[in-house]
Amino acid sequence: MDADEKKEGLWLKVFCPDARCLTEEEVLDLPAEKKKAAEDSGKKGLWLEVFCPDDQCLMEEERVKLPVEQKGPGNTSILHELENNN
């Protein structure tokens, strides 16, 4: 059993509008401290570029809030806000 299987909670499949995965080249060009912070977290993840109009998704230092959509019961769309430490 790996670390992901031991976590409490649930995995959601979400759509993050106005976002894209960074290319391998763009990830290589990231500042060393950003890449080190991601590696030191010990977590798997994706590097995304997201549109943030008028800095609305910036909450406080090191915190980002993004709107995401998840398909709910009956295939209805549910809008969530994804909060994540940067």
Backbone torsions as a table, in degrees:
resi	resn	phi	psi	omega
1	MET	NA	123.9	179.4
2	ASP	-88.5	175.0	-174.9
3	ALA	-59.9	-36.0	-179.6
4	ASP	-64.1	-33.8	-179.4
5	GLU	-73.2	-21.3	-178.2
6	LYS	-85.8	-12.9	-176.7
7	LYS	-68.3	142.5	173.3
8	GLU	-86.3	143.1	178.5
9	GLY	124.2	-158.3	-178.5
10	LEU	-142.3	155.2	177.0
11	TRP	-95.6	132.6	178.1
12	LEU	-113.0	139.1	171.5
13	LYS	-94.6	117.4	-173.1
14	VAL	-128.5	157.0	173.3
15	PHE	-107.2	125.9	179.3
16	CYS	-108.7	100.9	-175.9
17	PRO	-64.7	151.2	178.3
18	ASP	55.8	44.4	179.0
19	ALA	-137.5	157.6	175.4
20	ARG	-151.4	153.1	175.5
21	CYS	-75.3	140.1	175.0
22	LEU	-69.9	147.1	175.8
23	THR	-73.5	164.1	178.1
24	GLU	-57.4	-40.4	179.3
25	GLU	-64.0	-41.9	178.8
26	GLU	-64.6	-37.9	177.7
27	VAL	-64.5	-42.8	178.4
28	LEU	-61.4	-30.4	-178.8
29	ASP	-83.4	-5.6	178.9
30	LEU	-64.0	151.2	175.9
31	PRO	-58.0	142.8	-177.6
32	ALA	-55.1	-37.8	-178.0
33	GLU	-66.7	-33.1	176.8
34	LYS	-67.7	-45.4	-179.8
35	LYS	-64.7	-40.4	179.4
36	LYS	-64.3	-42.6	179.2
37	ALA	-60.9	-40.6	178.5
38	ALA	-66.0	-44.9	179.3
39	GLU	-63.5	-42.3	-178.0
40	ASP	-66.8	-22.3	179.6
41	SER	-67.6	-24.4	-178.7
42	GLY	73.3	10.4	-177.5
43	LYS	-105.5	150.4	173.1
44	LYS	-85.6	150.0	177.9
45	GLY	-177.8	-174.3	-179.9
46	LEU	-121.1	145.6	170.1
47	TRP	-89.9	122.7	-179.3
48	LEU	-118.4	150.5	167.1
49	GLU	-110.4	124.5	-177.9
50	VAL	-125.6	150.0	177.6
51	PHE	-85.2	131.8	-178.3
52	CYS	-128.0	90.5	-177.1
53	PRO	-66.1	130.1	176.2
54	ASP	52.3	32.6	179.1
55	ASP	57.6	25.6	-177.4
56	GLN	-65.7	-23.9	-177.2
57	CYS	-90.2	-4.4	178.7
58	LEU	-88.7	122.0	-175.3
59	MET	-97.5	-61.0	-179.7
60	GLU	-152.1	176.6	-178.4
61	GLU	-53.4	130.0	176.5
62	GLU	69.9	13.8	179.4
63	ARG	-124.7	138.9	179.2
64	VAL	-131.9	142.6	179.5
65	LYS	-125.8	119.2	-176.3
66	LEU	-121.4	140.2	173.8
67	PRO	-78.6	136.3	176.1
68	VAL	-135.9	157.1	178.3
69	GLU	-118.0	141.0	177.5
70	GLN	-128.7	141.8	175.4
71	LYS	-76.9	126.0	-179.7
72	GLY	-100.1	-169.0	178.6
73	PRO	-56.0	139.3	-179.5
74	GLY	72.3	17.7	179.0
75	ASN	63.1	23.6	175.8
76	THR	-79.3	153.9	-178.3
77	SER	-91.2	132.4	178.7
78	ILE	-116.4	125.1	179.5
79	LEU	-90.5	126.7	178.8
80	HIS	-119.4	162.6	169.6
81	GLU	-114.1	123.8	-177.8
82	LEU	-94.3	118.7	176.4
83	GLU	-105.2	135.7	-176.9
84	ASN	-149.3	143.0	171.5
85	ASN	-73.1	139.4	-179.4
86	ASN	-77.6	NA	NA
